[in-house]
């Protein structure tokens, strides 16, 4: 949950209300965003 909160600036209280499936979906979005932000320059 911390990675979702850090990337999207959401408070943990918002994440506690989500279903596990939603958390896993947002987790994959957070990983994609992290990789996009930190990709090596061409």
PQR file with spaces between the fields and no chain letter, atoms N, CA, C, O and H, PARSE charges and radii, in Angstrom:
ATOM       1  N    UNK     1       0.809   -1.199    0.000 -0.4000 1.5000
ATOM       2  CA   UNK     1       0.000    0.000    0.000 -0.0000 2.0000
ATOM       3  C    UNK     1       0.847    1.255    0.000  0.5500 1.7000
ATOM       4  O    UNK     1       0.434    2.291   -0.521 -0.5500 1.4000
ATOM       5  N    UNK     2       2.025    1.165    0.580 -0.4000 1.5000
ATOM       6  CA   UNK     2       2.872    2.357    0.660 -0.0000 2.0000
ATOM       7  C    UNK     2       3.285    2.854   -0.716  0.5500 1.7000
ATOM       8  O    UNK     2       3.354    4.061   -0.947 -0.5500 1.4000
ATOM       9  H    UNK     2       2.360    0.324    1.003  0.4000 1.0000
ATOM      10  N    UNK     3       3.561    1.930   -1.633 -0.4000 1.5000
ATOM      11  CA   UNK     3       3.975    2.367   -2.963 -0.0000 2.0000
ATOM      12  C    UNK     3       2.849    3.112   -3.681  0.5500 1.7000
ATOM      13  O    UNK     3       3.107    4.074   -4.404 -0.5500 1.4000
ATOM      14  H    UNK     3       3.505    0.949   -1.446  0.4000 1.0000
ATOM      15  N    UNK     4       1.629    2.683   -3.490 -0.4000 1.5000
ATOM      16  CA   UNK     4       0.481    3.386   -4.088 -0.0000 2.0000
ATOM      17  C    UNK     4       0.356    4.778   -3.468  0.5500 1.7000
ATOM      18  O    UNK     4       0.174    5.764   -4.182 -0.5500 1.4000
ATOM      19  H    UNK     4       1.419    1.902   -2.903  0.4000 1.0000
ATOM      20  N    UNK     5       0.453    4.856   -2.164 -0.4000 1.5000
ATOM      21  CA   UNK     5       0.319    6.135   -1.464 -0.0000 2.0000
ATOM      22  C    UNK     5       1.414    7.117   -1.885  0.5500 1.7000
ATOM      23  O    UNK     5       1.150    8.306   -2.058 -0.5500 1.4000
ATOM      24  H    UNK     5       0.601    4.055   -1.583  0.4000 1.0000
ATOM      25  N    UNK     6       2.635    6.619   -2.047 -0.4000 1.5000
ATOM      26  CA   UNK     6       3.744    7.499   -2.418 -0.0000 2.0000
ATOM      27  C    UNK     6       3.604    8.003   -3.845  0.5500 1.7000
ATOM      28  O    UNK     6       3.752    9.199   -4.098 -0.5500 1.4000
ATOM      29  H    UNK     6       2.848    5.652   -1.906  0.4000 1.0000
ATOM      30  N    UNK     7       3.322    7.112   -4.770 -0.4000 1.5000
ATOM      31  CA   UNK     7       3.250    7.505   -6.181 -0.0000 2.0000
ATOM      32  C    UNK     7       2.064    8.418   -6.458  0.5500 1.7000
ATOM      33  O    UNK     7       2.206    9.411   -7.172 -0.5500 1.4000
ATOM      34  H    UNK     7       3.201    6.141   -4.565  0.4000 1.0000
ATOM      35  N    UNK     8       0.896    8.101   -5.905 -0.4000 1.5000
ATOM      36  CA   UNK     8      -0.315    8.845   -6.219 -0.0000 2.0000
ATOM      37  C    UNK     8      -0.705    9.852   -5.132  0.5500 1.7000
ATOM      38  O    UNK     8      -1.713   10.545   -5.267 -0.5500 1.4000
ATOM      39  H    UNK     8       0.780    7.294   -5.324  0.4000 1.0000
ATOM      40  N    UNK     9       0.082    9.935   -4.060 -0.4000 1.5000
ATOM      41  CA   UNK     9      -0.158   10.903   -2.975 -0.0000 2.0000
ATOM      42  C    UNK     9      -1.532   10.722   -2.333  0.5500 1.7000
ATOM      43  O    UNK     9      -2.230   11.692   -2.040 -0.5500 1.4000
ATOM      44  H    UNK     9       0.901    9.372   -3.951  0.4000 1.0000
ATOM      45  N    UNK    10      -1.904    9.462   -2.120 -0.4000 1.5000
ATOM      46  CA   UNK    10      -3.169    9.148   -1.473 -0.0000 2.0000
ATOM      47  C    UNK    10      -2.918    8.804   -0.011  0.5500 1.7000
ATOM      48  O    UNK    10      -1.931    8.134    0.293 -0.5500 1.4000
ATOM      49  H    UNK    10      -1.337    8.674   -2.358  0.4000 1.0000
ATOM      50  N    UNK    11      -3.777    9.240    0.897 -0.4000 1.5000
ATOM      51  CA   UNK    11      -3.617    8.873    2.304 -0.0000 2.0000
ATOM      52  C    UNK    11      -3.956    7.394    2.514  0.5500 1.7000
ATOM      53  O    UNK    11      -4.807    6.848    1.812 -0.5500 1.4000
ATOM      54  H    UNK    11      -4.578    9.784    0.649  0.4000 1.0000
ATOM      55  N    UNK    12      -3.300    6.752    3.467 -0.4000 1.5000
ATOM      56  CA   UNK    12      -3.585    5.341    3.748 -0.0000 2.0000
ATOM      57  C    UNK    12      -5.067    5.081    4.043  0.5500 1.7000
ATOM      58  O    UNK    12      -5.572    3.996    3.752 -0.5500 1.4000
ATOM      59  H    UNK    12      -2.609    7.195    4.037  0.4000 1.0000
ATOM      60  N    UNK    13      -5.756    6.050    4.608 -0.4000 1.5000
ATOM      61  CA   UNK    13      -7.172    5.852    4.916 -0.0000 2.0000
ATOM      62  C    UNK    13      -7.988    5.578    3.654  0.5500 1.7000
ATOM      63  O    UNK    13      -8.953    4.816    3.703 -0.5500 1.4000
ATOM      64  H    UNK    13      -5.346    6.931    4.843  0.4000 1.0000
ATOM      65  N    UNK    14      -7.618    6.184    2.530 -0.4000 1.5000
ATOM      66  CA   UNK    14      -8.309    5.907    1.265 -0.0000 2.0000
ATOM      67  C    UNK    14      -8.037    4.484    0.795  0.5500 1.7000
ATOM      68  O    UNK    14      -8.919    3.826    0.244 -0.5500 1.4000
ATOM      69  H    UNK    14      -6.834    6.803    2.490  0.4000 1.0000
ATOM      70  N    UNK    15      -6.826    4.019    1.014 -0.4000 1.5000
ATOM      71  CA   UNK    15      -6.453    2.683    0.561 -0.0000 2.0000
ATOM      72  C    UNK    15      -7.116    1.591    1.398  0.5500 1.7000
ATOM      73  O    UNK    15      -7.421    0.514    0.885 -0.5500 1.4000
ATOM      74  H    UNK    15      -6.110    4.554    1.462  0.4000 1.0000
ATOM      75  N    UNK    16      -7.336    1.861    2.661 -0.4000 1.5000
ATOM      76  CA   UNK    16      -7.965    0.868    3.532 -0.0000 2.0000
ATOM      77  C    UNK    16      -9.389    0.527    3.102  0.5500 1.7000
ATOM      78  O    UNK    16      -9.897   -0.550    3.414 -0.5500 1.4000
ATOM      79  H    UNK    16      -7.088    2.736    3.077  0.4000 1.0000
ATOM      80  N    UNK    17     -10.021    1.439    2.391 -0.4000 1.5000
ATOM      81  CA   UNK    17     -11.397    1.225    1.936 -0.0000 2.0000
ATOM      82  C    UNK    17     -11.465    0.373    0.670  0.5500 1.7000
ATOM      83  O    UNK    17     -12.545   -0.089    0.301 -0.5500 1.4000
ATOM      84  H    UNK    17      -9.608    2.314    2.138  0.4000 1.0000
ATOM      85  N    UNK    18     -10.325    0.155   -0.006 -0.4000 1.5000
ATOM      86  CA   UNK    18     -10.315   -0.566   -1.282 -0.0000 2.0000
ATOM      87  C    UNK    18     -10.334   -2.072   -1.081  0.5500 1.7000
ATOM      88  O    UNK    18      -9.835   -2.597   -0.086 -0.5500 1.4000
ATOM      89  H    UNK    18      -9.448    0.530    0.293  0.4000 1.0000
ATOM      90  N    UNK    19     -10.919   -2.743   -2.050 -0.4000 1.5000
ATOM      91  CA   UNK    19     -10.891   -4.205   -2.102 -0.0000 2.0000
ATOM      92  C    UNK    19      -9.499   -4.644   -2.549  0.5500 1.7000
ATOM      93  O    UNK    19      -8.767   -3.873   -3.169 -0.5500 1.4000
ATOM      94  H    UNK    19     -11.324   -2.316   -2.858  0.4000 1.0000
ATOM      95  N    UNK    20      -9.140   -5.881   -2.232 -0.4000 1.5000
ATOM      96  CA   UNK    20      -7.823   -6.399   -2.593 -0.0000 2.0000
ATOM      97  C    UNK    20      -7.575   -6.323   -4.099  0.5500 1.7000
ATOM      98  O    UNK    20      -6.479   -5.957   -4.524 -0.5500 1.4000
ATOM      99  H    UNK    20      -9.734   -6.507   -1.728  0.4000 1.0000
ATOM     100  N    UNK    21      -8.561   -6.659   -4.897 -0.4000 1.5000
ATOM     101  CA   UNK    21      -8.402   -6.610   -6.355 -0.0000 2.0000
ATOM     102  C    UNK    21      -8.069   -5.194   -6.826  0.5500 1.7000
ATOM     103  O    UNK    21      -7.223   -5.010   -7.702 -0.5500 1.4000
ATOM     104  H    UNK    21      -9.451   -6.956   -4.552  0.4000 1.0000
ATOM     105  N    UNK    22      -8.737   -4.194   -6.244 -0.4000 1.5000
ATOM     106  CA   UNK    22      -8.451   -2.802   -6.596 -0.0000 2.0000
ATOM     107  C    UNK    22      -7.036   -2.412   -6.175  0.5500 1.7000
ATOM     108  O    UNK    22      -6.327   -1.738   -6.922 -0.5500 1.4000
ATOM     109  H    UNK    22      -9.425   -4.343   -5.533  0.4000 1.0000
ATOM     110  N    UNK    23      -6.629   -2.833   -4.985 -0.4000 1.5000
ATOM     111  CA   UNK    23      -5.268   -2.539   -4.535 -0.0000 2.0000
ATOM     112  C    UNK    23      -4.231   -3.136   -5.475  0.5500 1.7000
ATOM     113  O    UNK    23      -3.232   -2.491   -5.793 -0.5500 1.4000
ATOM     114  H    UNK    23      -7.205   -3.380   -4.378  0.4000 1.0000
ATOM     115  N    UNK    24      -4.463   -4.359   -5.916 -0.4000 1.5000
ATOM     116  CA   UNK    24      -3.517   -4.996   -6.834 -0.0000 2.0000
ATOM     117  C    UNK    24      -3.474   -4.274   -8.180  0.5500 1.7000
ATOM     118  O    UNK    24      -2.409   -4.147   -8.784 -0.5500 1.4000
ATOM     119  H    UNK    24      -5.275   -4.883   -5.657  0.4000 1.0000
ATOM     120  N    UNK    25      -4.613   -3.809   -8.643 -0.4000 1.5000
ATOM     121  CA   UNK    25      -4.649   -3.037   -9.888 -0.0000 2.0000
ATOM     122  C    UNK    25      -3.866   -1.741   -9.750  0.5500 1.7000
ATOM     123  O    UNK    25      -3.045   -1.407  -10.604 -0.5500 1.4000
ATOM     124  H    UNK    25      -5.478   -3.912   -8.152  0.4000 1.0000
ATOM     125  N    UNK    26      -4.128   -1.014   -8.668 -0.4000 1.5000
ATOM     126  CA   UNK    26      -3.416    0.246   -8.453 -0.0000 2.0000
ATOM     127  C    UNK    26      -1.933    0.024   -8.189  0.5500 1.7000
ATOM     128  O    UNK    26      -1.108    0.875   -8.520 -0.5500 1.4000
ATOM     129  H    UNK    26      -4.795   -1.286   -7.975  0.4000 1.0000
ATOM     130  N    UNK    27      -1.595   -1.112   -7.596 -0.4000 1.5000
ATOM     131  CA   UNK    27      -0.192   -1.451   -7.382 -0.0000 2.0000
ATOM     132  C    UNK    27       0.516   -1.577   -8.728  0.5500 1.7000
ATOM     133  O    UNK    27       1.627   -1.072   -8.890 -0.5500 1.4000
ATOM     134  H    UNK    27      -2.265   -1.803   -7.327  0.4000 1.0000
ATOM     135  N    UNK    28      -0.107   -2.236   -9.683 -0.4000 1.5000
ATOM     136  CA   UNK    28       0.515   -2.363  -11.009 -0.0000 2.0000
ATOM     137  C    UNK    28       0.618   -0.998  -11.696  0.5500 1.7000
ATOM     138  O    UNK    28       1.596   -0.734  -12.395 -0.5500 1.4000
ATOM     139  H    UNK    28      -1.009   -2.646   -9.552  0.4000 1.0000
ATOM     140  N    UNK    29      -0.373   -0.137  -11.506 -0.4000 1.5000
ATOM     141  CA   UNK    29      -0.296    1.218  -12.049 -0.0000 2.0000
ATOM     142  C    UNK    29       0.858    1.997  -11.401  0.5500 1.7000
ATOM     143  O    UNK    29       1.566    2.744  -12.077 -0.5500 1.4000
ATOM     144  H    UNK    29      -1.167   -0.351  -10.938  0.4000 1.0000
ATOM     145  N    UNK    30       1.037    1.816  -10.101 -0.4000 1.5000
ATOM     146  CA   UNK    30       2.120    2.513   -9.385 -0.0000 2.0000
ATOM     147  C    UNK    30       3.483    2.047   -9.889  0.5500 1.7000
ATOM     148  O    UNK    30       4.390    2.863  -10.056 -0.5500 1.4000
ATOM     149  H    UNK    30       0.462    1.209   -9.552  0.4000 1.0000
ATOM     150  N    UNK    31       3.636    0.757  -10.131 -0.4000 1.5000
ATOM     151  CA   UNK    31       4.905    0.242  -10.663 -0.0000 2.0000
ATOM     152  C    UNK    31       5.168    0.833  -12.045  0.5500 1.7000
ATOM     153  O    UNK    31       6.283    1.265  -12.335 -0.5500 1.4000
ATOM     154  H    UNK    31       2.899    0.094   -9.996  0.4000 1.0000
ATOM     155  N    UNK    32       4.152    0.853  -12.891 -0.4000 1.5000
ATOM     156  CA   UNK    32       4.309    1.420  -14.230 -0.0000 2.0000
ATOM     157  C    UNK    32       4.700    2.893  -14.160  0.5500 1.7000
ATOM     158  O    UNK    32       5.573    3.344  -14.902 -0.5500 1.4000
ATOM     159  H    UNK    32       3.245    0.502  -12.655  0.4000 1.0000
ATOM     160  N    UNK    33       4.053    3.640  -13.268 -0.4000 1.5000
ATOM     161  CA   UNK    33       4.379    5.069  -13.122 -0.0000 2.0000
ATOM     162  C    UNK    33       5.806    5.257  -12.620  0.5500 1.7000
ATOM     163  O    UNK    33       6.534    6.112  -13.124 -0.5500 1.4000
ATOM     164  H    UNK    33       3.344    3.274  -12.666  0.4000 1.0000
ATOM     165  N    UNK    34       6.210    4.459  -11.628 -0.4000 1.5000
ATOM     166  CA   UNK    34       7.568    4.523  -11.089 -0.0000 2.0000
ATOM     167  C    UNK    34       8.588    4.266  -12.200  0.5500 1.7000
ATOM     168  O    UNK    34       9.566    5.000  -12.340 -0.5500 1.4000
ATOM     169  H    UNK    34       5.619    3.764  -11.219  0.4000 1.0000
ATOM     170  N    UNK    35       8.351    3.226  -12.977 -0.4000 1.5000
ATOM     171  CA   UNK    35       9.265    2.893  -14.068 -0.0000 2.0000
ATOM     172  C    UNK    35       9.305    3.989  -15.119  0.5500 1.7000
ATOM     173  O    UNK    35      10.363    4.274  -15.680 -0.5500 1.4000
ATOM     174  H    UNK    35       7.556    2.629  -12.864  0.4000 1.0000
ATOM     175  N    UNK    36       8.171    4.601  -15.389 -0.4000 1.5000
ATOM     176  CA   UNK    36       8.118    5.692  -16.356 -0.0000 2.0000
ATOM     177  C    UNK    36       8.923    6.895  -15.859  0.5500 1.7000
ATOM     178  O    UNK    36       9.659    7.509  -16.631 -0.5500 1.4000
ATOM     179  H    UNK    36       7.311    4.369  -14.934  0.4000 1.0000
ATOM     180  N    UNK    37       8.788    7.225  -14.597 -0.4000 1.5000
ATOM     181  CA   UNK    37       9.496    8.366  -14.019 -0.0000 2.0000
ATOM     182  C    UNK    37      10.997    8.124  -13.971  0.5500 1.7000
ATOM     183  O    UNK    37      11.788    9.043  -14.183 -0.5500 1.4000
ATOM     184  H    UNK    37       8.190    6.726  -13.970  0.4000 1.0000
ATOM     185  N    UNK    38      11.385    6.883  -13.691 -0.4000 1.5000
ATOM     186  CA   UNK    38      12.788    6.574  -13.460 -0.0000 2.0000
ATOM     187  C    UNK    38      13.467    5.839  -14.614  0.5500 1.7000
ATOM     188  O    UNK    38      14.519    5.229  -14.425 -0.5500 1.4000
ATOM     189  H    UNK    38      10.742    6.137  -13.519  0.4000 1.0000
ATOM     190  N    UNK    39      12.874    5.893  -15.808 -0.4000 1.5000
ATOM     191  CA   UNK    39      13.506    5.207  -16.926 -0.0000 2.0000
ATOM     192  C    UNK    39      14.772    5.935  -17.349  0.5500 1.7000
ATOM     193  O    UNK    39      14.891    7.151  -17.193 -0.5500 1.4000
ATOM     194  H    UNK    39      12.019    6.389  -15.962  0.4000 1.0000
ATOM     195  N    UNK    40      15.715    5.170  -17.887 -0.4000 1.5000
ATOM     196  CA   UNK    40      16.984    5.751  -18.317 -0.0000 2.0000
ATOM     197  C    UNK    40      16.757    6.656  -19.514  0.5500 1.7000
ATOM     198  O    UNK    40      15.980    6.327  -20.410 -0.5500 1.4000
ATOM     199  H    UNK    40      15.618    4.183  -18.014  0.4000 1.0000
ATOM     200  N    UNK    41      17.438    7.800  -19.532 -0.4000 1.5000
ATOM     201  CA   UNK    41      17.300    8.702  -20.689 -0.0000 2.0000
ATOM     202  C    UNK    41      17.897    8.049  -21.945  0.5500 1.7000
ATOM     203  O    UNK    41      18.851    7.273  -21.878 -0.5500 1.4000
ATOM     204  H    UNK    41      18.070    8.068  -18.804  0.4000 1.0000
ATOM     205  N    UNK    42      17.310    8.388  -23.066 -0.4000 1.5000
ATOM     206  CA   UNK    42      17.788    7.796  -24.319 -0.0000 2.0000
ATOM     207  C    UNK    42      18.989    8.493  -24.866  0.5500 1.7000
ATOM     208  O    UNK    42      19.502    8.106  -25.915 -0.5500 1.4000
ATOM     209  H    UNK    42      16.535    9.018  -23.121  0.4000 1.0000
